[in-house]
Amino acid sequence: MKIDEIKSLWWQPKRGEIGSIVEDIEDINQCIRIILATPKRSDPHRPELGSEIWKYVDFPVNEAIPHIIREAMEAIEKWEPRIEIKRITAMPEGSQIFLKIEWVLKETQEPYVSEVTL
């Protein structure tokens, strides 16, 4: 994609697809996934970017979930100013936890849902 084909103010390269981009709501969804997947202090240019969800990997699921939800909420609220989180729910399935993040776009109050697998 050429730079002059981008139609949105919000865009970034699409993770995992060279030459592709995400725009608008997909940009926000990708930002949420990046924020949650990035351990704090792992980005030398922005050491506070990310979350500390990784700390709870070895906790029993029932103990880990409240911590994971708190960490997700704090990280997204800090690093994604375009949205307001309404609710985060966690659903364990085997060795993974699925987060369902319900949010509204501050600009329009339009509701959206992002899903992230940990």
C-alpha positions in Angstrom: 0.0 0.0 0.0 1.2 3.5 -0.8 1.2 6.2 1.7 -1.2 8.3 -0.4 -3.8 5.4 -0.2 -4.1 5.8 3.6 -7.5 7.4 4.3 -7.4 7.6 8.1 -5.6 9.8 10.6 -5.2 6.6 12.7 -3.1 4.0 11.1 0.0 1.8 11.5 1.7 -1.1 9.8 -0.2 -4.3 10.3 1.6 -6.8 12.5 2.7 -9.9 10.6 1.9 -8.6 7.1 4.6 -6.7 5.3 3.2 -3.9 3.3 -0.2 -3.9 4.9 -1.7 -1.4 7.3 -4.5 -1.2 9.8 -6.7 1.9 10.0 -9.4 3.4 12.4 -10.9 0.8 14.7 -8.6 -2.0 13.6 -5.7 0.3 14.5 -7.2 0.6 18.0 -7.7 -3.2 18.2 -4.1 -3.7 17.2 -2.8 -1.1 19.8 -4.7 -2.9 22.5 -3.1 -6.3 21.6 0.3 -4.6 21.5 -0.2 -3.0 24.9 -1.2 -6.2 26.5 1.5 -8.3 24.8 4.3 -6.0 25.7 6.0 -6.5 29.1 6.8 -3.2 30.8 10.4 -2.2 30.5 10.9 -4.2 27.3 10.7 -1.2 24.9 13.8 0.9 25.5 12.2 4.0 24.0 9.1 3.7 26.1 9.9 1.6 29.2 6.5 2.1 30.8 4.6 0.9 27.7 2.9 -2.4 28.2 1.5 -4.4 31.1 2.7 -6.8 33.7 0.2 -9.5 32.9 3.2 -11.9 32.5 3.7 -11.9 36.3 0.6 -14.0 36.7 1.4 -16.8 34.2 2.0 -19.4 36.9 -0.7 -18.4 39.3 -3.8 -20.6 39.6 -6.4 -19.3 37.1 -8.9 -18.2 39.8 -6.2 -16.1 41.4 -4.6 -14.8 38.2 -7.8 -13.5 36.5 -8.5 -10.5 38.8 -4.8 -9.5 38.5 -4.9 -9.9 34.7 -8.0 -7.8 34.4 -6.6 -5.1 36.6 -3.3 -5.0 34.7 -5.1 -4.9 31.4 -7.4 -2.1 32.5 -4.5 0.0 33.9 -2.3 -0.5 30.8 -5.1 0.2 28.2 -6.3 3.3 30.1 -2.8 4.7 30.2 -1.7 3.9 26.6 -4.9 4.1 24.6 -6.4 7.5 25.2 -8.9 7.3 22.3 -11.1 4.8 24.2 -13.0 4.4 27.4 -13.1 0.9 28.8 -16.6 -0.3 29.9 -15.8 -3.8 31.0 -13.1 -6.5 30.7 -14.0 -10.2 31.2 -11.7 -13.1 31.2 -12.6 -16.6 30.0 -10.1 -19.4 30.8 -9.9 -22.2 28.2 -7.2 -24.8 28.7 -3.9 -23.1 29.1 -5.1 -19.8 27.6 -7.1 -16.9 28.8 -9.3 -15.0 26.5 -10.0 -11.3 27.3 -13.1 -9.6 26.1 -12.6 -5.9 26.3 -15.8 -3.8 25.8 -15.0 -0.2 25.1 -16.4 3.0 23.5 -14.7 5.4 21.2 -14.4 8.7 23.2 -15.0 10.7 20.1 -18.4 9.2 19.2 -19.3 7.0 22.2 -19.8 4.2 19.7 -19.4 0.8 21.4 -16.8 -1.8 20.3 -15.4 -5.1 21.5 -11.8 -6.3 21.3 -10.7 -9.9 22.0 -7.2 -10.8 23.1 -5.8 -14.3 23.7 -3.1 -14.6 26.4 
